[in-house]
Amino acid sequence: MSIPLFHKIIYSFKEVVVNKGEVLLKEGDPVNFLIIVKTGEIELSSHIDSTTFVLEKLGPGSILNFRKFYFDDETNNVNVTCP
């Protein structure tokens, strides 16, 4: 990764506060941002028929959507919420 690209990435970060129950991403949404969990947790889930399955809970220090740096056409394949 070049230094200018690294600086562009680092200086484009912004802190976003997410409230309980808020949806960050839905299945099929385009991935156009990186998520780094600073505090609390986010929940990854999927729907099959009418049932929701929690696949994983991510806590502080977790990074989601890092694949966006490698693949331009990445779409989200899970629901991401703040439980």
C-alpha positions in Angstrom: 0.0 0.0 0.0 1.4 3.4 -0.9 1.9 6.1 1.6 -0.6 8.5 0.0 -3.3 5.8 0.0 -2.5 4.9 3.6 -2.9 8.6 4.6 -6.1 8.9 2.6 -7.5 5.9 4.5 -6.4 7.0 7.9 -7.6 10.6 7.6 -11.0 9.6 6.2 -12.0 7.9 9.4 -15.0 9.3 11.3 -16.5 8.2 14.5 -20.1 7.2 14.4 -22.2 6.4 17.5 -24.7 3.6 16.9 -27.8 3.2 19.1 -29.2 -0.1 20.3 -31.3 -1.8 17.7 -29.8 0.3 14.8 -29.1 -1.5 11.6 -25.7 -0.6 10.1 -25.9 -2.9 7.0 -28.5 -5.3 5.5 -27.9 -8.4 3.4 -27.1 -7.4 -0.2 -26.1 -3.8 0.6 -22.9 -2.6 -1.1 -19.9 -2.4 1.1 -18.5 1.1 1.0 -17.0 1.6 4.4 -14.9 -0.1 7.1 -16.3 -0.8 10.6 -14.0 -0.8 13.6 -15.8 -1.5 16.9 -14.4 0.9 19.5 -16.8 0.1 22.4 -19.8 -2.2 22.8 -20.6 -4.8 20.2 -22.2 -5.4 16.9 -24.1 -8.5 15.8 -23.9 -10.3 12.5 -27.1 -12.2 11.6 -28.8 -13.9 8.6 -32.4 -14.6 7.8 -33.6 -18.0 6.6 -37.3 -18.1 5.8 -38.7 -16.1 8.8 -36.1 -17.0 11.3 -33.1 -14.9 12.3 -29.9 -16.6 13.1 -27.1 -14.8 15.0 -23.9 -15.8 13.4 -21.4 -13.8 15.5 -21.0 -10.9 17.9 -18.0 -8.6 17.5 -16.6 -6.5 20.3 -14.0 -3.8 20.8 -11.1 -4.0 18.4 -13.0 -6.0 15.8 -12.9 -5.0 12.1 -15.6 -5.6 9.6 -15.6 -5.1 5.8 -11.8 -5.1 5.5 -12.2 -7.1 2.2 -13.3 -3.9 0.6 -9.6 -2.9 0.3 -9.1 -6.0 -1.9 -12.3 -6.4 -3.9 -14.2 -3.5 -5.5 -17.5 -5.2 -6.0 -17.9 -6.5 -2.5 -21.5 -6.7 -1.2 -22.6 -7.4 2.3 -23.8 -11.0 3.0 -25.1 -10.6 6.6 -27.2 -8.1 8.6 -25.1 -5.9 10.9 -26.9 -4.4 13.9 -26.2 -3.0 17.3 -27.9 -5.4 19.7 
